[in-house]
Amino acid sequence: MPLLSTFYGILLYMYWLDTKQHNLPHIHAEYAEHEAVFAIEDGELLDGDMPRRQTRLIQAWIELHREELMAAWSLAVRGEAIFKIEPLR
């Protein structure tokens, strides 16, 4: 699972060829013992749990990088290498 970005202890990943699990563009997030899946389109929490503060940080990051995330999603579903995306600062 390629790492997209990391900031404030949050790790963000995108699985290769992961269209069956959630069937829409999404990212996987890890923070401490929490794991969650967020939609790229609107930042909605699709699965898992994440503390409120980290959820807001992830959603802000998605908003800032939506176009890059969609480009990475297009690569990932074709099994191609994705690129790193700038962290939230």
N, CA, C and O atoms as CSV, one atom per row, in Angstrom:
chain,resi,resn,atom,element,x,y,z
A,1,MET,N,N,0.869,-1.172,0.000
A,1,MET,CA,C,0.000,0.000,0.000
A,1,MET,C,C,0.907,1.224,0.000
A,1,MET,O,O,1.560,1.505,1.006
A,2,PRO,N,N,0.960,1.955,-1.107
A,2,PRO,CA,C,1.839,3.121,-1.210
A,2,PRO,C,C,1.410,4.273,-0.295
A,2,PRO,O,O,0.227,4.593,-0.180
A,3,LEU,N,N,2.395,4.875,0.343
A,3,LEU,CA,C,2.171,6.026,1.214
A,3,LEU,C,C,2.044,7.281,0.364
A,3,LEU,O,O,2.936,7.602,-0.421
A,4,LEU,N,N,0.927,7.990,0.526
A,4,LEU,CA,C,0.695,9.251,-0.199
A,4,LEU,C,C,1.329,10.432,0.517
A,4,LEU,O,O,2.011,11.257,-0.091
A,5,SER,N,N,1.088,10.494,1.823
A,5,SER,CA,C,1.536,11.641,2.592
A,5,SER,C,C,1.488,11.301,4.076
A,5,SER,O,O,0.829,10.346,4.485
A,6,THR,N,N,2.186,12.085,4.864
A,6,THR,CA,C,2.148,11.941,6.312
A,6,THR,C,C,2.286,13.315,6.951
A,6,THR,O,O,3.115,14.121,6.528
A,7,PHE,N,N,1.479,13.580,7.960
A,7,PHE,CA,C,1.547,14.840,8.702
A,7,PHE,C,C,0.862,14.668,10.044
A,7,PHE,O,O,-0.130,13.947,10.158
A,8,TYR,N,N,1.395,15.334,11.058
A,8,TYR,CA,C,0.827,15.326,12.410
A,8,TYR,C,C,0.515,13.914,12.909
A,8,TYR,O,O,-0.490,13.703,13.587
A,9,GLY,N,N,1.368,12.955,12.576
A,9,GLY,CA,C,1.172,11.583,13.017
A,9,GLY,C,C,0.160,10.793,12.207
A,9,GLY,O,O,-0.119,9.638,12.527
A,10,ILE,N,N,-0.390,11.392,11.168
A,10,ILE,CA,C,-1.380,10.740,10.298
A,10,ILE,C,C,-0.656,10.183,9.077
A,10,ILE,O,O,0.131,10.882,8.440
A,11,LEU,N,N,-0.925,8.933,8.760
A,11,LEU,CA,C,-0.374,8.300,7.560
A,11,LEU,C,C,-1.508,8.097,6.570
A,11,LEU,O,O,-2.555,7.556,6.924
A,12,LEU,N,N,-1.304,8.530,5.330
A,12,LEU,CA,C,-2.335,8.420,4.293
A,12,LEU,C,C,-1.834,7.544,3.161
A,12,LEU,O,O,-0.746,7.752,2.624
A,13,TYR,N,N,-2.653,6.553,2.808
A,13,TYR,CA,C,-2.290,5.553,1.806
A,13,TYR,C,C,-3.349,5.458,0.714
A,13,TYR,O,O,-4.491,5.885,0.878
A,14,MET,N,N,-2.919,4.878,-0.410
A,14,MET,CA,C,-3.861,4.528,-1.459
A,14,MET,C,C,-3.495,3.123,-1.921
A,14,MET,O,O,-2.370,2.882,-2.359
A,15,TYR,N,N,-4.438,2.206,-1.824
A,15,TYR,CA,C,-4.208,0.836,-2.265
A,15,TYR,C,C,-4.206,0.761,-3.779
A,15,TYR,O,O,-4.915,1.512,-4.450
A,16,TRP,N,N,-3.408,-0.145,-4.308
A,16,TRP,CA,C,-3.397,-0.419,-5.741
A,16,TRP,C,C,-4.603,-1.265,-6.071
A,16,TRP,O,O,-4.929,-2.185,-5.322
A,17,LEU,N,N,-5.261,-0.986,-7.149
A,17,LEU,CA,C,-6.383,-1.794,-7.644
A,17,LEU,C,C,-7.458,-2.012,-6.586
A,17,LEU,O,O,-8.019,-3.104,-6.499
A,18,ASP,N,N,-7.754,-1.002,-5.787
A,18,ASP,CA,C,-8.717,-1.116,-4.686
A,18,ASP,C,C,-10.052,-0.504,-5.089
A,18,ASP,O,O,-10.462,0.513,-4.529
A,19,THR,N,N,-10.731,-1.112,-6.055
A,19,THR,CA,C,-12.034,-0.602,-6.472
A,19,THR,C,C,-13.172,-1.466,-5.960
A,19,THR,O,O,-14.330,-1.052,-6.015
A,20,LYS,N,N,-12.874,-2.638,-5.473
A,20,LYS,CA,C,-13.922,-3.536,-5.016
A,20,LYS,C,C,-14.384,-3.229,-3.604
A,20,LYS,O,O,-15.562,-3.396,-3.286
A,21,GLN,N,N,-13.459,-2.777,-2.745
A,21,GLN,CA,C,-13.810,-2.566,-1.349
A,21,GLN,C,C,-14.825,-1.445,-1.160
A,21,GLN,O,O,-15.810,-1.624,-0.445
A,22,HIS,N,N,-14.606,-0.310,-1.779
A,22,HIS,CA,C,-15.478,0.844,-1.539
A,22,HIS,C,C,-16.112,1.381,-2.816
A,22,HIS,O,O,-17.062,2.161,-2.749
A,23,ASN,N,N,-15.609,0.980,-3.967
A,23,ASN,CA,C,-16.193,1.293,-5.266
A,23,ASN,C,C,-16.247,2.776,-5.606
A,23,ASN,O,O,-17.002,3.162,-6.498
A,24,LEU,N,N,-15.485,3.607,-4.937
A,24,LEU,CA,C,-15.355,4.999,-5.329
A,24,LEU,C,C,-13.978,5.471,-4.893
A,24,LEU,O,O,-13.377,4.861,-4.008
A,25,PRO,N,N,-13.459,6.548,-5.492
A,25,PRO,CA,C,-12.124,7.025,-5.142
A,25,PRO,C,C,-12.020,7.343,-3.647
A,25,PRO,O,O,-12.848,8.068,-3.095
A,26,HIS,N,N,-10.993,6.792,-3.009
A,26,HIS,CA,C,-10.852,6.959,-1.563
A,26,HIS,C,C,-9.399,6.796,-1.139
A,26,HIS,O,O,-8.557,6.327,-1.905
A,27,ILE,N,N,-9.126,7.195,0.093
A,27,ILE,CA,C,-7.810,6.994,0.693
A,27,ILE,C,C,-7.994,6.302,2.036
A,27,ILE,O,O,-9.069,6.342,2.635
A,28,HIS,N,N,-6.929,5.672,2.489
A,28,HIS,CA,C,-6.903,5.013,3.786
A,28,HIS,C,C,-6.028,5.853,4.716
A,28,HIS,O,O,-4.960,6.323,4.322
A,29,ALA,N,N,-6.492,6.034,5.950
A,29,ALA,CA,C,-5.764,6.838,6.932
A,29,ALA,C,C,-5.504,6.021,8.183
A,29,ALA,O,O,-6.340,5.223,8.609
A,30,GLU,N,N,-4.326,6.232,8.767
A,30,GLU,CA,C,-3.975,5.620,10.036
A,30,GLU,C,C,-3.476,6.703,10.974
A,30,GLU,O,O,-2.721,7.591,10.579
A,31,TYR,N,N,-3.905,6.614,12.204
A,31,TYR,CA,C,-3.430,7.517,13.242
A,31,TYR,C,C,-3.490,6.746,14.555
A,31,TYR,O,O,-4.568,6.344,14.992
A,32,ALA,N,N,-2.332,6.538,15.189
A,32,ALA,CA,C,-2.250,5.737,16.408
A,32,ALA,C,C,-2.953,4.407,16.161
A,32,ALA,O,O,-2.608,3.696,15.217
A,33,GLU,N,N,-3.933,4.059,16.990
A,33,GLU,CA,C,-4.648,2.792,16.814
A,33,GLU,C,C,-5.871,2.914,15.907
A,33,GLU,O,O,-6.615,1.947,15.746
A,34,HIS,N,N,-6.085,4.066,15.323
A,34,HIS,CA,C,-7.261,4.322,14.486
A,34,HIS,C,C,-6.949,4.088,13.011
A,34,HIS,O,O,-5.859,4.399,12.532
A,35,GLU,N,N,-7.928,3.534,12.308
A,35,GLU,CA,C,-7.847,3.359,10.860
A,35,GLU,C,C,-9.180,3.776,10.256
A,35,GLU,O,O,-10.239,3.479,10.810
A,36,ALA,N,N,-9.127,4.464,9.120
A,36,ALA,CA,C,-10.358,4.938,8.489
A,36,ALA,C,C,-10.157,5.058,6.984
A,36,ALA,O,O,-9.032,5.076,6.484
A,37,VAL,N,N,-11.267,5.139,6.287
A,37,VAL,CA,C,-11.279,5.320,4.840
A,37,VAL,C,C,-12.113,6.567,4.546
A,37,VAL,O,O,-13.214,6.723,5.074
A,38,PHE,N,N,-11.577,7.457,3.696
A,38,PHE,CA,C,-12.235,8.716,3.351
A,38,PHE,C,C,-12.438,8.819,1.845
A,38,PHE,O,O,-11.551,8.460,1.071
A,39,ALA,N,N,-13.591,9.302,1.434
A,39,ALA,CA,C,-13.878,9.548,0.017
A,39,ALA,C,C,-13.074,10.754,-0.454
A,39,ALA,O,O,-12.955,11.749,0.261
A,40,ILE,N,N,-12.532,10.659,-1.645
A,40,ILE,CA,C,-11.790,11.784,-2.211
A,40,ILE,C,C,-12.753,12.891,-2.650
A,40,ILE,O,O,-12.442,14.073,-2.510
A,41,GLU,N,N,-13.884,12.523,-3.164
A,41,GLU,CA,C,-14.825,13.506,-3.712
A,41,GLU,C,C,-15.265,14.546,-2.691
A,41,GLU,O,O,-15.288,15.739,-2.996
A,42,ASP,N,N,-15.613,14.111,-1.485
A,42,ASP,CA,C,-16.147,15.055,-0.496
A,42,ASP,C,C,-15.543,14.914,0.899
A,42,ASP,O,O,-15.974,15.605,1.822
A,43,GLY,N,N,-14.552,14.031,1.076
A,43,GLY,CA,C,-13.914,13.860,2.372
A,43,GLY,C,C,-14.738,13.075,3.372
A,43,GLY,O,O,-14.371,12.996,4.544
A,44,GLU,N,N,-15.849,12.492,2.935
A,44,GLU,CA,C,-16.723,11.746,3.842
A,44,GLU,C,C,-15.994,10.531,4.416
A,44,GLU,O,O,-15.260,9.840,3.709
A,45,LEU,N,N,-16.208,10.286,5.707
A,45,LEU,CA,C,-15.690,9.103,6.362
A,45,LEU,C,C,-16.529,7.909,5.897
A,45,LEU,O,O,-17.725,7.844,6.183
A,46,LEU,N,N,-15.908,6.966,5.184
A,46,LEU,CA,C,-16.626,5.832,4.618
A,46,LEU,C,C,-16.608,4.611,5.525
A,46,LEU,O,O,-17.557,3.827,5.545
A,47,ASP,N,N,-15.528,4.455,6.273
A,47,ASP,CA,C,-15.366,3.260,7.075
A,47,ASP,C,C,-14.324,3.532,8.164
A,47,ASP,O,O,-13.436,4.367,7.990
A,48,GLY,N,N,-14.441,2.827,9.272
A,48,GLY,CA,C,-13.463,2.935,10.338
A,48,GLY,C,C,-13.774,4.066,11.305
A,48,GLY,O,O,-14.880,4.605,11.338
A,49,ASP,N,N,-12.754,4.408,12.092
A,49,ASP,CA,C,-12.923,5.500,13.052
A,49,ASP,C,C,-11.645,6.314,13.119
A,49,ASP,O,O,-10.544,5.809,12.898
A,50,MET,N,N,-11.824,7.577,13.427
A,50,MET,CA,C,-10.717,8.518,13.511
A,50,MET,C,C,-11.138,9.618,14.480
A,50,MET,O,O,-12.286,10.062,14.436
A,51,PRO,N,N,-10.231,10.071,15.360
A,51,PRO,CA,C,-10.595,11.187,16.245
A,51,PRO,C,C,-11.038,12.414,15.433
A,51,PRO,O,O,-10.617,12.614,14.294
A,52,ARG,N,N,-11.884,13.209,16.045
A,52,ARG,CA,C,-12.465,14.368,15.351
A,52,ARG,C,C,-11.413,15.325,14.801
A,52,ARG,O,O,-11.526,15.770,13.658
A,53,ARG,N,N,-10.392,15.650,15.595
A,53,ARG,CA,C,-9.356,16.595,15.140
A,53,ARG,C,C,-8.638,16.054,13.905
A,53,ARG,O,O,-8.441,16.783,12.932
A,54,GLN,N,N,-8.249,14.790,13.940
A,54,GLN,CA,C,-7.543,14.193,12.811
A,54,GLN,C,C,-8.469,14.070,11.595
A,54,GLN,O,O,-8.026,14.236,10.459
A,55,THR,N,N,-9.733,13.784,11.830
A,55,THR,CA,C,-10.696,13.731,10.723
A,55,THR,C,C,-10.748,15.073,10.012
A,55,THR,O,O,-10.733,15.125,8.782
A,56,ARG,N,N,-10.808,16.151,10.771
A,56,ARG,CA,C,-10.858,17.485,10.152
A,56,ARG,C,C,-9.582,17.815,9.387
A,56,ARG,O,O,-9.632,18.427,8.320
A,57,LEU,N,N,-8.427,17.402,9.940
A,57,LEU,CA,C,-7.163,17.633,9.246
A,57,LEU,C,C,-7.122,16.863,7.930
A,57,LEU,O,O,-6.703,17.402,6.905
A,58,ILE,N,N,-7.551,15.617,7.957
A,58,ILE,CA,C,-7.574,14.794,6.743
A,58,ILE,C,C,-8.526,15.396,5.712
A,58,ILE,O,O,-8.192,15.474,4.530
A,59,GLN,N,N,-9.691,15.816,6.148
A,59,GLN,CA,C,-10.662,16.406,5.221
A,59,GLN,C,C,-10.139,17.707,4.614
A,59,GLN,O,O,-10.384,17.979,3.439
A,60,ALA,N,N,-9.429,18.507,5.394
A,60,ALA,CA,C,-8.834,19.739,4.863
A,60,ALA,C,C,-7.764,19.400,3.824
A,60,ALA,O,O,-7.683,20.046,2.779
A,61,TRP,N,N,-6.949,18.392,4.111
A,61,TRP,CA,C,-5.906,17.965,3.183
A,61,TRP,C,C,-6.525,17.457,1.885
A,61,TRP,O,O,-6.046,17.785,0.800
A,62,ILE,N,N,-7.581,16.664,1.991
A,62,ILE,CA,C,-8.279,16.173,0.793
A,62,ILE,C,C,-8.781,17.349,-0.043
A,62,ILE,O,O,-8.619,17.357,-1.263
A,63,GLU,N,N,-9.383,18.331,0.602
A,63,GLU,CA,C,-9.902,19.509,-0.102
A,63,GLU,C,C,-8.788,20.225,-0.872
A,63,GLU,O,O,-8.982,20.634,-2.017
A,64,LEU,N,N,-7.627,20.374,-0.240
A,64,LEU,CA,C,-6.510,21.076,-0.865
A,64,LEU,C,C,-5.886,20.291,-2.023
A,64,LEU,O,O,-5.343,20.887,-2.953
A,65,HIS,N,N,-5.961,18.979,-1.970
A,65,HIS,CA,C,-5.238,18.142,-2.933
A,65,HIS,C,C,-6.144,17.232,-3.758
A,65,HIS,O,O,-5.693,16.207,-4.268
A,66,ARG,N,N,-7.408,17.597,-3.891
A,66,ARG,CA,C,-8.372,16.730,-4.582
A,66,ARG,C,C,-7.931,16.367,-6.004
A,66,ARG,O,O,-8.029,15.205,-6.396
A,67,GLU,N,N,-7.455,17.326,-6.768
A,67,GLU,CA,C,-7.049,17.033,-8.148
A,67,GLU,C,C,-5.878,16.062,-8.188
A,67,GLU,O,O,-5.864,15.139,-9.003
A,68,GLU,N,N,-4.901,16.260,-7.319
A,68,GLU,CA,C,-3.753,15.348,-7.257
A,68,GLU,C,C,-4.199,13.953,-6.818
A,68,GLU,O,O,-3.716,12.946,-7.335
A,69,LEU,N,N,-5.123,13.906,-5.861
A,69,LEU,CA,C,-5.631,12.624,-5.381
A,69,LEU,C,C,-6.358,11.865,-6.489
A,69,LEU,O,O,-6.203,10.650,-6.617
A,70,MET,N,N,-7.142,12.574,-7.279
A,70,MET,CA,C,-7.852,11.917,-8.375
A,70,MET,C,C,-6.866,11.409,-9.435
A,70,MET,O,O,-7.076,10.344,-10.016
A,71,ALA,N,N,-5.809,12.159,-9.682
A,71,ALA,CA,C,-4.781,11.702,-10.622
A,71,ALA,C,C,-4.090,10.451,-10.079
A,71,ALA,O,O,-3.836,9.507,-10.827
A,72,ALA,N,N,-3.788,10.443,-8.794
A,72,ALA,CA,C,-3.167,9.269,-8.168
A,72,ALA,C,C,-4.126,8.083,-8.203
A,72,ALA,O,O,-3.701,6.952,-8.436
A,73,TRP,N,N,-5.419,8.329,-7.972
A,73,TRP,CA,C,-6.419,7.257,-8.020
A,73,TRP,C,C,-6.448,6.625,-9.417
A,73,TRP,O,O,-6.494,5.401,-9.546
A,74,SER,N,N,-6.421,7.446,-10.439
A,74,SER,CA,C,-6.425,6.929,-11.813
A,74,SER,C,C,-5.224,6.019,-12.063
A,74,SER,O,O,-5.354,4.986,-12.721
A,75,LEU,N,N,-4.084,6.388,-11.553
A,75,LEU,CA,C,-2.898,5.543,-11.686
A,75,LEU,C,C,-3.049,4.253,-10.885
A,75,LEU,O,O,-2.758,3.167,-11.385
A,76,ALA,N,N,-3.502,4.378,-9.652
A,76,ALA,CA,C,-3.588,3.223,-8.751
A,76,ALA,C,C,-4.539,2.152,-9.273
A,76,ALA,O,O,-4.228,0.963,-9.195
A,77,VAL,N,N,-5.685,2.551,-9.801
A,77,VAL,CA,C,-6.640,1.544,-10.277
A,77,VAL,C,C,-6.148,0.830,-11.544
A,77,VAL,O,O,-6.666,-0.225,-11.912
A,78,ARG,N,N,-5.153,1.410,-12.196
A,78,ARG,CA,C,-4.532,0.742,-13.351
A,78,ARG,C,C,-3.300,-0.049,-12.931
A,78,ARG,O,O,-2.633,-0.665,-13.762
A,79,GLY,N,N,-3.000,-0.025,-11.619
A,79,GLY,CA,C,-1.842,-0.757,-11.114
A,79,GLY,C,C,-0.527,-0.049,-11.345
A,79,GLY,O,O,0.532,-0.671,-11.270
A,80,GLU,N,N,-0.575,1.250,-11.626
A,80,GLU,CA,C,0.638,2.016,-11.873
A,80,GLU,C,C,1.095,2.709,-10.603
A,80,GLU,O,O,0.306,2.909,-9.679
A,81,ALA,N,N,2.359,3.074,-10.556
A,81,ALA,CA,C,2.932,3.736,-9.383
A,81,ALA,C,C,2.287,5.104,-9.170
A,81,ALA,O,O,2.063,5.853,-10.121
A,82,ILE,N,N,1.998,5.411,-7.924
A,82,ILE,CA,C,1.459,6.731,-7.591
A,82,ILE,C,C,2.581,7.612,-7.045
A,82,ILE,O,O,3.695,7.143,-6.810
A,83,PHE,N,N,2.279,8.868,-6.850
A,83,PHE,CA,C,3.275,9.845,-6.413
A,83,PHE,C,C,2.920,10.363,-5.015
A,83,PHE,O,O,1.766,10.298,-4.593
A,84,LYS,N,N,3.911,10.867,-4.317
A,84,LYS,CA,C,3.698,11.475,-2.997
A,84,LYS,C,C,2.997,12.826,-3.184
A,84,LYS,O,O,3.156,13.492,-4.207
A,85,ILE,N,N,2.221,13.209,-2.170
A,85,ILE,CA,C,1.515,14.482,-2.185
A,85,ILE,C,C,1.956,15.263,-0.951
A,85,ILE,O,O,2.121,14.697,0.129
A,86,GLU,N,N,2.144,16.555,-1.124
A,86,GLU,CA,C,2.607,17.424,-0.032
A,86,GLU,C,C,1.754,17.257,1.224
A,86,GLU,O,O,0.533,17.127,1.141
A,87,PRO,N,N,2.401,17.262,2.377
A,87,PRO,CA,C,1.643,17.163,3.628
A,87,PRO,C,C,0.944,18.479,3.970
A,87,PRO,O,O,1.226,19.528,3.391
A,88,LEU,N,N,0.037,18.387,4.914
A,88,LEU,CA,C,-0.621,19.577,5.449
A,88,LEU,C,C,0.376,20.282,6.342
A,88,LEU,O,O,1.030,19.642,7.165
A,89,ARG,N,N,0.500,21.569,6.194
A,89,ARG,CA,C,1.470,22.335,7.013
A,89,ARG,C,C,0.746,23.348,7.850
A,89,ARG,O,O,1.376,24.089,8.604
